[in-house]
Each structure stands twice: as structure tokens, then as C-alpha cells.
Amino acid sequence: MIEIHTLENATNLEQPRRIMRYVLVYCSSGELHLIIDEMEISLVAGQVITITSGQIHGIHPSLTSKGFILEFTMDFFCKDDRDIELIFHNGLFCHFGINEVIGVDKGVVEPLLTGIQEELQRQPYQYLISIHSRIELLLVAINRAKVEKGGEIWKPDALFLKFLESVRGNFAHNFTVPQFAHQLGTTEIKLNELAKNHAGKTAQNVIYGLVTSEAKRLLTYGDFSVKEIAYQLGFNDPFYFSNFFKRQTQLSPKAYREKFAR
């Protein structure tokens, strides 16, 4: 549901892992090197990065590294549409593989993370409400830092984010856009409108992008054959999957694995 660890006390950080939680990594001193999917990213003191649920990541701290790793599920944090929109505001936990390093105010962020840690350790009356509020303030502080540095304000729609979550949770079913619309209680026209506004593409192409990202993760880190990956992603024909993947990435699944496998 929710966990927080200090970098000094966390174990097995370097081993790439995949968890269905939203992860926030904050560096208070030293330097961190992260691998997120196929990207290599560095953090220094006063910087934070957000990792969306399902992204594969490993953290390589230096000997002097200090900071926090905060993990929480969507079910824990998202009590209403406002919470969903806050998670994704300005692309913080974006499903499109855009993991941005953000410089923040240490005097604001560190007390909030320390407070979350203390609440979890002590578990006083209504501690989960307190933690929820602190995460809200933490995300607001990060968004403010982005805006103050000239970042563009991006306000997501909760329905579009529910669509992304639904796609991610149903890869094996190979649902069509009308099926997702029915599942979400909306229309195909509305999903296409939201996809155009948020991603500049059709809802079907949003699905293709998420499927491609998942295929990249499985090829980079998994031991599955291309045939097994095809079936996991809802393709009945592995040959069709290979053609699809090559159209999306300009590389065959085999060539991609040879280039990026870890």
C-alpha cells in the first residue's frame, strides 16, 4: 500500500525490479545513478525523480548517498478524481516513459518525507490520513518547483488517466478502443478526444505506445521468448507481433533485445 525507505537502509537497490506502485526517489546528498527501463539517469542532492507504476528500475547510490524512496499504490492515494489528476499533474508519474529529474526545495521536501517516515513508524491515530495529506503537499511542492523553473503546466483529465491504467492492466486481452470505452462508461469519441488533447494522437495509437513500452521492458529485462511476449501482450500470432514491434521501433524484437538486454 505505502512504504518509505532511506537510501542508507534499503537493500537490493541495484537489482532491476518492477513493482506496481508509484515510486518517488529523492537524493538529499551524494549522487545516484538510476536505470529506468532502458534509460540511464543521474540524481544529485536536492533532486527528485518519479517512476510510474510498472516501470522497471534499479538504483545505484554512491557511498555518500542519502535520501528517500517513497512507494505507494494508486488504490492508497487515489480516493477521487482530484487525487488521480494530482499524481499525473505536469507528467509526474507519466505512463509515456518520460522520467524527468526535478530540482526541489530541500527545506520543503525533506521534512515531508521525514514526516511520512515517522507516521509510518509510529502509526498514531489517523496516520494514513496524515500520510495522504503529506504526499499531496509533496506533489504540490514538486509541481511548484517545475513551474517556477519555467516548466509548462499540464493538467490531465482523470478519465484519460483511468484509460491509461486500464490499458496497462489488460494487455493480454487485446481490448479495442470501444471495449475500453464501455469498461470506463464513456464513448470511443470521448477517448479519442482526450487522447488527442493529452498525447496528440488517437486512442488506438496511445494503446500501441503503451504496448510497445511494455514489450521493450519484457525484451530488455525478461527471459521470455518473443513468442511468449507476443502472447502476454494479446497477440495470437508472434509474426504479427514482430511486424508490429518493428513498425513502432524500427528494430525487430530480436535486434532490440540484442541491443538493450541487461
Secondary structure by P-SEA (a helix, b strand, c coil): cbbbbcccccccccccccccbbbbbbbccbbbbbbcccbbbbbcccbbbbbcccccbbbbbccccccbbbbbccccccccaaaaaaaacccccccccbbbbbbccccccaaaaaaaaaaaaacccaaaaaaaaaaaaaaaaaaaaaaaaccbbbbbbaaaaaaaaaaaacccccccaaaaaaaacccaaaaaaaaaacccccaaaaaaaaaaaaaaaaaacccccaaaaaaaaccccaaaaaaaaaaaccccaaaaaaaccc
